[in-house]
Amino acid sequence: MRLRPAFLVPLAAFAALAAVFGAYLWQVGVGGKSISELPSALVGRPAPDFALPPIEGEGTALSTADLKGKVSLVNVFASWCPPCRVEHPMLMRLARDGVPIFGINYKDRPEDAKKFLAELGDPYRAIGADRTGRAAIDWGVYGYPETFVVDRDGIVRHRHVGPIMPHDLETRILPLLKALGR
């Protein structure tokens, strides 16, 4: 049986895509790379200057000054973000353990953000409402959630892209907090 050229084009495209995805999976698995540890221009530099109002009718505002003097996490989240719900138990655990967590609520309606926190719990010491998305741009955020570890001097020490999972907490976040003196 002879294959027709029209059949070979989709077959070749599929094979090329399979090779690309296979190489990516090899890098993530065998190669040890992780999408949650994407490079950031902020790591090793001061946290961006920002001043955000609180979510309407909730808590206190959030600014760069809040991040100084303590090792803390800055978590960018939104009520409409399914992975934000997935990671929320990890944030609640960290908050129960006394880790200062500050939230940047990204492009969310105030009533939705309040409902999200009422339903899942509020692990944040302060939350800034980033209604325009400007603060997230300054932090270099392009996926949600994203979490940054900030040292006592306000220097960004780590960026975690995507939801923090138990493995991430045990192998990366907690050891880093301990090394920074938390």
N, C-alpha and C positions, 0 to 999 in steps of 0.2 A: 504494500500500500504506500502510495506516495502522498506526502503532506503538501497541501497547497500553501503558497506564500502568504495568503491572507490569514491563515491560521498561525503561521510562524511569528508574525509581528506581536500579537498579544502574548504568545508564549514567551517570547524573548523579553518583553516588558515585565511580565510576571517574574521571570528568573532574575532580572536585574533588581527589581524591588525586593525580592526575597534575599538577595545577596546583601543589599544595603541594610535591611532590617536585621539580618543575621549578624553582620559586622557590629551593628549598634548593640545588640543583645550580648554579644561576646564582650564588648568593652564594658558594659554595665555589670555583667556577671563575672566572667573569668578575668577580665582585665582590671576589675576593681574600681572602675569609675562609677560615679553615681550622679544621676541628674539632679539630686538634691544638693549637691555640692558644686554648683556651677560657679565659675569665677565671678568676682565682683570687684569693681574699681574702688568700692568703699572699704574693703577689708584692709585694715592697717591705717585707715584714715579716720578723722573725726566724723561723727554722725552729721548728716546734713542739718543746716539751720532750718528749723521749722517752728511754727506756732499754730496749733489747730484748736478750734473751739471744741467744747464737749458736744456729744450727741445731744440734740435739743432736749432739755429737761432732765438730763442725766449727768451725774458726776462732775468731774473737773476737767479743765482743758489740758492739753498736752503740748509740751515744747521741748526743744533740745536741752534746756536747763534741767528738766526732770531726769535726764539720763546720767547726770554727773554725780559722782560720789558713791555709786553702788554698781556692782555687776548686775546687769539686767538683760531682759529680752524685749525686743520690739517685734510685735506680731502684727502683720498686715492681714486683715480678714474682712469678710463681708457675709451678711446673712444669706445671700443668694449663691454662695460658694459651697457646693457639696463637700469638697475636701476640707473646708474649714470646720464642718461638722465632724468629720472623721477625726481630725486632730484635737478637737476640743477637750476630750478627756485627758490628754497628755498635758494640756495647759492647766487644767484644773488640778491635776496632780502636782505640777510644779508650783502652782500658787499655794496649795496646802502645805508644801514643803518650805514655803517662805521665799521662793524666788520672785523678785520683783518683775512683773510682766506689764508692759505698756502696750496698748492697742492703737492701731491706726485703722479706723473703720473706713473702708474704701468704697466710695460712690454708692452709698447705701441710703435708703430712706430711713429717717430717724425711727419711725414706728416699727420698721422691720428689724433694725438693729436692736431696739429695746426688746422686742419679742424674742429674738434669737438668744439674747443674754438671759432673759427671764426663764426661758425654756431649758437652756443648757447650763446655766450658771455663769457668773462673771468672775473670771480669774484676773482681771486687769486692775492695776492700781489707779490708772487714769486711761481714758480713751479720747483720742482726738478724731473728730469727724472730718475726713478728707473728702468732702463733697465734690470737689472739682478734679481730684486725682493728682494734683500738683505735688503733694508730699510724696506720694508713691513714685512718681517720676524721679524726684530728687533722690530717693532711696535706691533707684534702679530696679524697681519691682516690675516684673512682667508676667508673673504667674501668681496664683492665689491658692493657698496662703503662702506667705514668705515670712521667715523669722530671722532676726538678727541678734547675735550676742554682742553686747556692748560692755566694755570694761569700765572701771571706776572713773577713768579720765574722759569718758565719752568717745572712745575709739572703737570702731566696729571691728570685732575679732573673728566673726564667722557669719556666713549667710546660709540659711537652709531654705531651699526652694521646695514647695509642696508641703503636704501634711507631715507633721512630726509623728512618727510611728514609734512604738515601744523600742524597737531596735535602734532607731536614731537617737532616742533619749538616752539609752544605756551606753551606746558605743561612742557617741559624739558630743551631745549637748551636756550631759552631766559631767563627764570627764573634763570638758572645757571649762565649765563653771567652776569646778573644783580647782583646776590649774590657775584660774584667774583670781582665786581667793574667795570664792562664794561658799 
